[in-house]
Amino acid sequence: MKKKVIRIATIPLSLDVLLQGQLKMLNEHYEVVAVSSPGPLLEKVAQREGVRTLAVPMKRKISPFNDLVSLFKLIRLFHREKPWMVHSITPKAGLLTMLAGWICRVPVRIHLFTGLVFPTTTGLKQKVLIATDKLTCACATGIIPEGLGVKRDLERFHITSKPLQIIGNGNINGIDLDYFAPTEKVEQAAAAIRKEGVTTYCFVGRIVGDKGMNELVEAFVQLQQQHPDTRLLLVGPFEEELDPVAPETRRQIENHPHIEWVGWQNDIRPFLLASDVFVFPSYREGFPNVVIQAGAMGLPSIVTDINGSSEIIEEGVNGYIIPSHSPVALLQAMERMTDPRLRRALAEQARPLVAQRYERKALWKALLQYYQSR
């Protein structure tokens, strides 16, 4: 009989996007059950991965009453399912899962830390976040930081004294190099997006302040004045409730003739392939998939000196690393990338480095070995 493993995220989107293929792989060795808040994507995960799914409502924000209800529902679920392991991947799910798992005496309780919020906050909010992460770790039997930067922050803030083990070279799920490749089909789609004779800088992600959008737009407007044959391509949705961009930034995005905002896209590959440089000036990350994906598509990157990004990019090898919150540094890096010879030299290293470090099946093998060692 296979041991039962319950994989848990707060929302079904995390299971769908972050664990694509991984649940199916694990299900060959264990009886895998996927749990998140309810939603149509949960059924999609069940069909694609071939695993059983269960819904437990969980709020992403702090909500004491709702969180207590969610905790009791997880306790009831664990009593019924009697898993050998519970493994969570997002903050709220992590706290509730580790607590419920400890109460139910689940033998193996694993939490994977991705982007940490508390290192960039202050005051009471920081104290609350640190306390909840310490509680998560106290209830866990195994803790996985997504990358070296996350590991260093957990150690620096003394979140736990338990061993911290990174899987492979970091990242949650690695990258499917067959999918993220400049194939003929993707090239045909990219041809309709590409503008010949124009240097295209591309960003993919949420159009919000802490992704560095205000700095990016400010830097590009200045760049375009000096280099008219440049374009900024923005792929992703605006979020008005969570850290919206400054009004002037929104105005520039909507009205500047050389800034193209295309919103959410199910397939980002053509947009990456139609671009020359990937720009990701985020303030904080765990281990950003999109920087790996851009590299797999052969793009050099400009990233900020934050967790994850600074591990994927090597200065002067496959891109450049700059300070966050600095439109001046961003402008200087973007100006350097107007040199086509430099871009080509960096681009030549982009895909090979990703293939060497983050190939998906290699990470799956390392994860399976981690499970088998518990």
Protein Blocks (a to p, Z undefined) as FASTA:
>chain_A
ZZddddddfbfklmmmmmgoklmmmmmmmccdddddedfklmmmmmmnopacddddddfb
dcfklmmmmmmmmmmmmmmnopabdcdfbfklmmmmmmmmmmnopabacddddddfklmg
ghjllmmmmmmmmmmmmmpmbdcdfblklmmmmmmnomafcdcddehjbpjklpafklmc
cdfklmmmmmmmpcghiacdddeddddfknommmmmmmmmmmmmmmmbbcdddeddddfk
gopadfklmmmmmmmmkbccebjafblklmmmmpmbdcdfbfbdfbdfklmmmmmnopac
dddddehjlmmpcghkloccddehilklmmmmmmmmmpmklmmmmmmmmmmmmmmmmgfk
lmmmmmmmmmmmZZ
